[in-house]
């Protein structure tokens, strides 16, 4: 998994499977549509493949669905947390800029 790169439009994250750390490739789709003029689609994550024992595998072929669902929930939580951190950092940078302009 060293130097692994995700496919275009996808991401990589390290998750656990039993006691092992697994590199998981996923595709994330942002929330879309307002539900009024356009159909509303919630944000979602789809696990594409995982690196197990040095080989990329399709998790749906070897893992029970609850493991894949748990991974997708963990990925969504990590993405939400990263988005919140980015928003907080941007707000802090705007505040610093405003304070510098006033002084």
NORHUDA-V550657 format. One record per pair of residues at least 4 apart in sequence whose C-alpha atoms are under 7 Angstrom apart, sorted by the first residue. I is the first residue (numbers start at 1). GAP is how many residues later the second one is. Records with the same first field share a line. If there is no record, write none. Layout:
I=GAP + GAP
//
This chain:
1=22
6=4 + 5 + 6 + 19
9=18
10=15 + 16 + 17 + 18
11=14 + 15 + 16
12=11 + 12 + 13 + 14
13=10 + 11 + 12
14=7 + 8 + 9 + 10
15=6 + 7 + 8 + 9
16=4 + 5 + 6
17=4 + 5
22=28 + 29 + 30
23=27 + 28
24=25 + 26 + 27
25=22 + 23 + 24 + 25
26=19 + 20 + 21 + 22
27=18 + 19 + 20 + 21
28=16 + 17 + 18
29=14 + 15 + 16
30=13 + 14
31=10 + 11 + 12
32=8 + 9 + 10
33=5 + 6 + 7 + 8
34=4 + 5 + 6
35=4 + 5
45=27 + 31
46=26
47=21 + 25
48=10
49=7 + 8 + 9 + 10
50=6 + 7 + 8 + 9
51=4 + 5 + 6
52=4 + 5
59=4
60=5
63=4
65=4
66=4
67=4
68=4
69=4
70=4
71=4
72=4
73=4
74=4
75=4
76=4
77=4
78=4
79=4
80=4
81=4
82=4
83=4
84=4
85=4
86=4
87=4
88=4
89=4
90=4
91=4
92=4
93=4
94=4
95=4
96=4
97=4
98=4
99=4
//
